[in-house]
Amino acid sequence: LTFDATNAENFCTIIAIAPSPAQQGVIWVGTDDGNLQLTRDGGKTWSNLSERLPDCPKNAWIPQIEVSATNPGEAFVVVNNYRQNDWEPYLYHTTDFGRKWKRLADAKNVGSFCLSVVQDPVAPNLLFLGTDQGLYFSIDYGDSWTHWPAVKAGEPGGFPCVPVQDMKIHPRDGDLVIGTFGRAIWIMDNIAPLRELAKNPALFDQPFKLFNPQAAVLASWRSFDGARFPADASFTGANKDAAARVPVWIKPGAAPKAEKKEGGDKTEEPAVRRGRFGRGGPGGGRRNEKVDVLVLSAAGDTVRRFKAELDTCLGTIYWGLDTRGVQFPSNREADREQDEPGGGPRVLPGTYWLKAVYGKFRDSVSIQVQDDPRLGLFYDFYLSLYCAFDCKPLALHTRNPCEGCEKNDHQQHALTFSHRSSSAFGKNVDTAN
């Protein structure tokens, strides 16, 4: 081979540098020929720790080093060796400046070679591991790993099976930002449930639990400048909606039992598909149990009532920041499972309480609703909009027509059923009588 004048093929390049935020002068360095170097005096002296990594292959790459935000002697070292046809995952952890090491990832608990890792600064035993085949996480300091499920059509919360090159946890919002190879940037909103489960594993035994949501923003939307109707080749990422999202934990098997029918026959309990971490949408098969949701203002006034369908394990209750709306006369049958129509004017900025009832279990959590920081509007502006679109006077005028339409629908259904029943027995019965 022709000698490369840039010396790029000599495999002696630093590819990871991680200075410690907990102590000045502590710097960890990884190279593309398997060297792990540490300095504790700002670079005056260095120690090579690569020989201390258990089962670490020679001349492997060290593409990333994650250091602790509080302990200067703690570090997580990612090693991969797929360039030498070694597809094993290698992840190492130390808490004493590299004197002792523990291997956290191997072929028994992780299915592909490692590319990146990040430690949660709030719950240190919560780890996220990026591999060539997707995302893993651990709530017990790497003793066990769970693979984040892949995306399924029509279901939220999945993550594709793609190389995860880098990850960061947003210090303000608590979101996990994921950089992939070839599949764009992904954001996991609000890792607070995983933090709470990592801090207190006993929460797994609770049948029903609401977690603190992120602040909801009264966001203002408009169409982007430029072409409005792109061709099929255009790609647009999904934006986070303006709804309030309340994370929910439902223990598998905690679904309320259905009541018995008259005559002693038991009503079958709807089969609820066992949920997984990060999945909160309804499962396949029969319908899941619904949660009764009540939203109250800080003064205790009822703002909104609705029902939400949830799967077991981790799920999400969505509230669109709307108030009670108006039911207009229509030939469409209303959703009888909902307590009231929604779609009313959006609430004002402030603090609200969301209460949820799931069978005999109940819980509540506060929600902060903020104005759009990009607009710089005052509270009086939102109050004027709320008063202008107040639905209460209109609801009084539409109540009687809606009740009349509902009665007509009931009569029409009764006549249709009578006609079908007569036809089934071959009788010519005038249903109008």
C-alpha positions as CSV (number, residue, x, y, z in Angstrom):
1,L,0.0,0.0,0.0
2,T,1.1,3.6,-0.7
3,F,2.2,5.3,2.5
4,D,-0.3,7.9,3.7
5,A,1.6,11.2,4.2
6,T,-1.0,12.3,6.8
7,N,-0.1,9.3,9.0
8,A,-3.8,8.5,9.3
9,E,-3.2,4.8,9.0
10,N,-0.8,4.7,11.9
11,F,-3.7,4.3,14.4
12,C,-2.3,6.7,17.0
13,T,-5.0,9.3,17.0
14,I,-6.9,10.7,20.0
15,I,-10.6,10.3,19.3
16,A,-12.1,11.0,22.8
17,I,-11.2,13.7,25.3
18,A,-13.3,14.0,28.5
19,P,-12.3,16.6,31.1
20,S,-13.8,16.2,34.5
21,P,-16.4,18.9,35.5
22,A,-15.9,17.8,39.2
23,Q,-12.2,18.5,39.5
24,Q,-9.9,20.7,37.5
25,G,-6.9,19.0,35.9
26,V,-8.5,15.5,35.6
27,I,-8.7,14.6,31.9
28,W,-9.5,11.2,30.3
29,V,-8.3,10.4,26.8
30,G,-9.1,7.5,24.4
31,T,-7.3,6.6,21.2
32,D,-7.9,4.6,18.0
33,D,-5.3,2.0,19.0
34,G,-6.7,1.0,22.4
35,N,-4.9,3.4,24.7
36,L,-6.8,4.9,27.7
37,Q,-4.8,7.7,29.2
38,L,-5.5,9.7,32.4
39,T,-4.0,12.8,33.8
40,R,-4.8,14.4,37.2
41,D,-2.5,17.4,36.9
42,G,-3.7,19.0,33.7
43,G,-1.5,17.0,31.3
44,K,1.9,17.2,33.0
45,T,1.9,13.5,33.7
46,W,-0.2,10.7,32.1
47,S,-1.1,7.1,33.1
48,N,-2.0,4.4,30.6
49,L,-4.9,2.4,32.0
50,S,-5.7,0.2,29.0
51,E,-4.1,-2.9,30.6
52,R,-6.4,-2.8,33.5
53,L,-9.6,-3.1,31.4
54,P,-10.8,-6.7,31.8
55,D,-11.2,-8.7,28.6
56,C,-10.4,-5.6,26.5
57,P,-9.1,-6.5,23.0
58,K,-5.8,-5.0,21.8
59,N,-5.8,-2.1,19.4
60,A,-9.5,-1.5,19.8
61,W,-11.1,1.9,19.4
62,I,-12.1,4.0,22.4
63,P,-14.6,6.4,20.8
64,Q,-16.3,7.9,23.9
65,I,-15.6,8.5,27.6
66,E,-18.4,9.6,29.9
67,V,-17.3,11.2,33.2
68,S,-19.3,11.8,36.3
69,A,-20.6,15.3,37.1
70,T,-19.9,14.9,40.8
71,N,-17.2,12.2,41.2
72,P,-13.8,13.1,39.5
73,G,-12.7,9.5,39.7
74,E,-15.7,8.0,38.0
75,A,-15.8,7.3,34.3
76,F,-17.5,5.1,31.7
77,V,-15.4,4.0,28.8
78,V,-16.8,2.8,25.5
79,V,-14.7,0.3,23.5
80,N,-15.5,-1.2,20.1
81,N,-13.5,-3.6,17.9
82,Y,-15.7,-4.3,14.9
83,R,-13.0,-3.1,12.6
84,Q,-11.2,-6.4,13.5
85,N,-14.4,-8.5,13.1
86,D,-15.1,-8.4,16.8
87,W,-18.8,-7.6,17.4
88,E,-18.7,-7.9,21.2
89,P,-20.0,-5.0,23.2
90,Y,-17.5,-3.5,25.6
91,L,-18.4,-0.9,28.3
92,Y,-16.2,-0.3,31.4
93,H,-16.8,1.6,34.6
94,T,-14.6,2.9,37.4
95,T,-15.1,5.0,40.5
96,D,-11.5,5.3,41.7
97,F,-9.5,6.9,38.8
98,G,-9.1,3.5,37.1
99,R,-7.6,1.4,39.8
100,K,-10.4,-1.1,39.5
101,W,-12.7,-1.6,36.6
102,K,-16.0,-3.4,36.0
103,R,-17.3,-4.5,32.6
104,L,-20.9,-3.5,32.3
105,A,-21.8,-4.7,28.8
106,D,-21.1,-8.1,27.1
107,A,-22.8,-10.4,24.7
108,K,-25.1,-11.8,27.4
109,N,-26.9,-8.5,28.1
110,V,-26.3,-6.3,25.0
111,G,-26.9,-7.5,21.4
112,S,-24.4,-5.3,19.5
113,F,-21.2,-3.4,19.8
114,C,-21.2,-0.1,21.8
115,L,-20.9,3.4,20.4
116,S,-21.9,5.9,23.1
117,V,-23.0,6.1,26.7
118,V,-24.5,8.8,29.0
119,Q,-25.1,9.0,32.7
120,D,-28.0,10.9,34.2
121,P,-26.7,13.7,36.4
122,V,-29.9,13.5,38.6
123,A,-30.1,9.8,39.1
124,P,-26.6,8.4,38.7
125,N,-27.6,4.8,38.4
126,L,-29.7,5.6,35.3
127,L,-27.6,4.9,32.2
128,F,-28.3,5.1,28.5
129,L,-26.2,3.0,26.1
130,G,-26.0,3.6,22.4
131,T,-25.2,0.6,20.2
132,D,-25.0,-0.3,16.5
133,Q,-28.6,-1.7,16.8
134,G,-30.4,0.8,18.8
135,L,-30.7,2.2,22.4
136,Y,-30.4,0.4,25.7
137,F,-30.9,1.7,29.2
138,S,-30.3,0.6,32.8
139,I,-31.7,1.8,36.1
140,D,-29.3,-0.2,38.3
141,Y,-25.9,1.1,37.2
142,G,-25.5,-1.3,34.4
143,D,-26.1,-4.5,36.2
144,S,-29.0,-5.2,33.7
145,W,-29.9,-3.6,30.4
146,T,-33.3,-3.2,28.6
147,H,-33.4,-2.7,24.8
148,W,-35.7,0.2,23.8
149,P,-38.4,-1.3,21.5
150,A,-38.4,-0.5,17.8
151,V,-41.0,1.7,16.1
152,K,-44.3,0.1,15.1
153,A,-46.8,1.7,12.7
154,G,-49.5,3.6,14.6
155,E,-47.8,3.2,18.0
156,P,-45.9,6.0,19.9
157,G,-42.7,5.8,21.8
158,G,-40.6,3.5,19.7
159,F,-37.0,4.0,18.6
160,P,-35.5,2.6,15.4
161,C,-32.8,0.0,15.2
162,V,-30.0,2.4,14.1
163,P,-26.5,3.2,15.3
164,V,-26.6,5.6,18.2
165,Q,-23.5,7.7,17.8
166,D,-23.9,10.2,20.6
167,M,-26.3,11.2,23.4
168,K,-26.8,14.2,25.7
169,I,-29.3,14.9,28.6
170,H,-30.6,18.4,28.5
171,P,-29.8,20.0,31.8
172,R,-33.0,22.2,31.9
173,D,-35.7,20.1,30.3
174,G,-34.5,16.6,31.2
175,D,-34.8,15.3,27.7
176,L,-32.5,12.7,26.1
177,V,-31.1,14.0,22.8
178,I,-29.9,11.2,20.5
179,G,-27.7,11.6,17.5
180,T,-27.9,8.6,15.1
181,F,-26.0,7.6,12.0
182,G,-28.4,8.1,9.0
183,R,-31.7,8.4,10.9
184,A,-31.6,12.1,12.1
185,I,-31.7,13.4,15.6
186,W,-34.2,12.0,18.1
187,I,-35.4,13.5,21.4
188,M,-36.9,11.5,24.2
189,D,-39.1,14.0,26.1
190,N,-39.0,13.9,29.9
191,I,-37.0,11.1,31.3
192,A,-38.4,11.9,34.8
193,P,-40.3,8.5,35.1
194,L,-37.1,6.6,34.5
195,R,-35.3,8.8,37.0
196,E,-38.0,8.1,39.7
197,L,-37.9,4.4,39.0
198,A,-34.1,4.4,39.2
199,K,-34.2,6.3,42.5
200,N,-36.9,4.2,44.0
201,P,-37.4,0.7,42.4
202,A,-40.2,0.1,44.8
203,L,-42.4,2.1,42.5
204,F,-42.7,-1.0,40.2
205,D,-44.9,-2.5,42.9
206,Q,-47.3,0.5,42.9
207,P,-50.5,-0.3,40.9
208,F,-51.0,3.2,39.6
209,K,-48.7,6.2,39.7
210,L,-48.5,9.7,38.0
211,F,-45.2,11.3,37.5
212,N,-44.4,15.0,37.3
213,P,-44.9,16.3,33.8
214,Q,-42.9,19.0,32.0
215,A,-44.3,22.5,31.8
216,A,-46.9,22.8,29.0
217,V,-46.5,25.8,26.7
218,L,-49.3,27.8,25.1
219,A,-47.4,27.6,21.8
220,S,-48.3,29.6,18.8
221,W,-47.9,27.9,15.4
222,R,-47.8,29.1,11.9
223,S,-46.7,27.6,8.6
224,F,-43.1,27.8,7.6
225,D,-41.9,30.1,4.8
226,G,-41.2,28.6,1.4
227,A,-42.8,25.8,-0.5
228,R,-46.1,24.6,1.0
229,F,-46.6,21.4,-1.0
230,P,-43.3,19.5,-1.2
231,A,-42.9,16.3,-3.3
232,D,-42.5,12.8,-2.0
233,A,-38.7,13.2,-1.5
234,S,-39.1,15.8,1.2
235,F,-38.6,14.8,4.8
236,T,-40.0,16.7,7.8
237,G,-39.4,15.7,11.4
238,A,-42.3,15.6,13.8
239,N,-42.5,18.6,16.2
240,K,-43.5,18.2,19.9
241,D,-47.2,19.1,20.2
242,A,-48.4,21.7,22.7
243,A,-50.4,19.2,24.8
244,A,-49.6,18.6,28.5
245,R,-48.1,15.1,28.9
246,V,-48.4,13.3,32.2
247,P,-46.4,10.1,32.5
248,V,-48.2,7.2,34.0
249,W,-47.2,3.9,35.5
250,I,-49.7,1.1,35.5
251,K,-48.5,-2.2,37.0
252,P,-49.3,-5.2,34.8
253,G,-52.3,-7.1,36.3
254,A,-53.6,-4.0,38.1
255,A,-56.5,-3.5,35.7
256,P,-59.9,-3.2,37.4
257,K,-62.0,-6.3,37.1
258,A,-65.2,-6.1,35.2
259,E,-68.5,-6.3,37.1
260,K,-70.7,-9.4,36.8
261,K,-73.7,-9.3,34.5
262,E,-77.2,-9.9,35.8
263,G,-77.9,-13.6,36.1
264,G,-74.4,-14.4,37.4
265,D,-72.5,-14.5,34.2
266,K,-69.1,-13.0,34.4
267,T,-68.1,-10.3,32.0
268,E,-64.7,-10.9,30.4
269,E,-62.0,-8.6,31.5
270,P,-60.5,-6.8,28.5
271,A,-57.1,-8.3,27.7
272,V,-54.4,-5.7,28.2
273,R,-51.2,-6.3,26.3
274,R,-48.2,-6.1,28.6
275,G,-46.6,-2.8,28.0
276,R,-42.9,-2.1,27.8
277,F,-40.7,0.8,28.8
278,G,-41.4,3.9,26.7
279,R,-44.6,2.6,25.3
280,G,-47.9,4.1,26.5
281,G,-50.3,3.7,23.6
282,P,-53.1,1.3,23.4
283,G,-52.0,-2.3,22.7
284,G,-53.3,-4.7,20.1
285,G,-56.3,-7.0,20.5
286,R,-59.1,-6.0,22.8
287,R,-59.4,-2.5,24.2
288,N,-57.5,-1.5,27.3
289,E,-59.1,0.0,30.5
290,K,-59.8,3.7,30.5
291,V,-58.7,6.3,33.1
292,D,-61.0,9.0,34.3
293,V,-59.2,12.3,34.2
294,L,-60.3,15.6,35.9
295,V,-58.4,18.9,35.4
296,L,-58.9,21.6,38.1
297,S,-57.7,25.1,38.3
298,A,-55.7,26.4,41.2
299,A,-59.0,27.8,42.7
300,G,-60.5,24.3,42.5
301,D,-62.8,25.0,39.5
302,T,-63.4,22.1,37.1
303,V,-61.6,22.9,33.8
304,R,-61.9,19.6,31.8
305,R,-63.2,16.0,32.2
306,F,-62.3,13.2,29.9
307,K,-61.3,9.6,29.6
308,A,-57.9,8.3,28.4
309,E,-57.1,4.8,27.2
310,L,-53.8,3.4,28.5
311,D,-51.7,0.3,28.2
312,T,-49.9,-1.2,31.2
313,C,-46.4,-0.2,32.3
314,L,-45.3,3.3,31.2
315,G,-47.9,5.4,29.4
316,T,-48.9,9.0,28.9
317,I,-52.1,11.0,29.5
318,Y,-52.5,13.9,27.0
319,W,-54.4,17.0,27.8
320,G,-54.6,19.6,24.9
321,L,-54.8,22.6,27.3
322,D,-58.5,23.0,26.2
323,T,-61.5,23.6,28.4
324,R,-65.0,22.2,28.1
325,G,-66.4,22.8,24.6
326,V,-69.8,22.9,23.0
327,Q,-71.7,20.0,21.6
328,F,-73.5,21.2,18.4
329,P,-76.5,19.4,16.8
330,S,-75.1,16.8,14.3
331,N,-76.1,13.7,12.5
332,R,-73.0,12.0,13.8
333,E,-73.3,10.0,16.9
334,A,-71.5,11.6,19.9
335,D,-68.8,9.7,21.7
336,R,-70.8,8.4,24.7
337,E,-67.7,7.2,26.5
338,Q,-66.5,10.8,27.0
339,D,-67.9,12.8,29.9
340,E,-68.2,16.1,28.0
341,P,-67.2,17.7,24.7
342,G,-63.7,19.2,24.5
343,G,-62.3,21.8,22.2
344,G,-63.1,24.9,24.3
345,P,-60.8,27.9,24.6
346,R,-57.3,27.2,25.8
347,V,-56.6,27.7,29.5
348,L,-54.8,30.7,30.9
349,P,-51.1,30.5,32.1
350,G,-50.9,29.2,35.6
351,T,-51.0,26.1,37.8
352,Y,-53.5,23.3,37.3
353,W,-54.1,19.9,39.0
354,L,-54.7,16.7,37.1
355,K,-56.5,14.0,39.0
356,A,-56.8,10.5,37.5
357,V,-58.9,7.5,38.7
358,Y,-58.1,4.0,37.5
359,G,-60.5,1.5,39.0
360,K,-60.0,1.8,42.8
361,F,-56.7,3.6,42.4
362,R,-56.2,7.3,42.1
363,D,-53.4,9.9,42.0
364,S,-52.9,13.6,41.2
365,V,-50.2,15.8,39.9
366,S,-49.7,19.5,39.2
367,I,-49.2,21.0,35.8
368,Q,-47.5,24.3,35.0
369,V,-48.9,26.0,31.9
370,Q,-46.7,28.7,30.5
371,D,-47.1,31.4,27.9
372,D,-45.1,31.2,24.6
373,P,-41.7,32.8,25.5
374,R,-41.2,33.7,21.9
375,L,-44.1,36.1,21.8
376,G,-43.6,38.2,25.0
377,L,-47.4,38.6,25.6
378,F,-48.9,39.6,28.9
379,Y,-51.5,37.7,31.0
380,D,-54.2,40.3,30.0
381,F,-53.9,39.3,26.4
382,Y,-54.6,35.6,27.2
383,L,-57.4,36.6,29.4
384,S,-59.0,38.7,26.6
385,L,-58.8,35.7,24.3
386,Y,-60.3,33.4,26.8
387,C,-63.2,35.7,27.4
388,A,-63.8,36.3,23.7
389,F,-64.0,32.6,23.0
390,D,-65.9,31.7,26.2
391,C,-68.2,28.7,25.4
392,K,-70.6,29.0,28.3
393,P,-73.2,31.3,26.7
394,L,-73.1,29.4,23.4
395,A,-73.5,26.1,25.3
396,L,-76.7,27.3,26.9
397,H,-78.2,28.0,23.5
398,T,-77.2,24.7,21.9
399,R,-78.2,22.4,24.8
400,N,-81.9,22.1,23.8
401,P,-81.2,21.5,20.1
402,C,-78.6,18.9,21.0
403,E,-81.1,17.1,23.3
404,G,-83.7,17.1,20.6
405,C,-81.3,15.6,18.1
406,E,-80.3,13.0,20.6
407,K,-83.9,12.0,21.1
408,N,-84.5,11.8,17.3
409,D,-81.4,9.6,17.0
410,H,-82.8,7.2,19.6
411,Q,-86.1,7.0,17.9
412,Q,-84.5,6.4,14.5
413,H,-82.4,3.6,16.0
414,A,-85.4,2.0,17.6
415,L,-87.4,2.1,14.3
416,T,-84.4,0.6,12.4
417,F,-84.0,-2.2,14.9
418,S,-87.8,-3.0,14.8
419,H,-87.7,-3.1,11.0
420,R,-84.7,-5.4,11.0
421,S,-86.2,-7.7,13.6
422,S,-89.5,-8.0,11.6
423,S,-87.6,-8.7,8.4
424,A,-85.6,-11.4,10.1
425,F,-88.8,-13.4,10.9
426,G,-90.2,-12.8,7.4
427,K,-93.1,-10.7,8.6
428,N,-94.3,-7.6,6.8
429,V,-94.8,-5.3,9.7
430,D,-95.3,-1.6,9.3
431,T,-92.7,-0.1,11.6
432,A,-94.3,3.3,11.5
433,N,-97.2,2.0,13.6
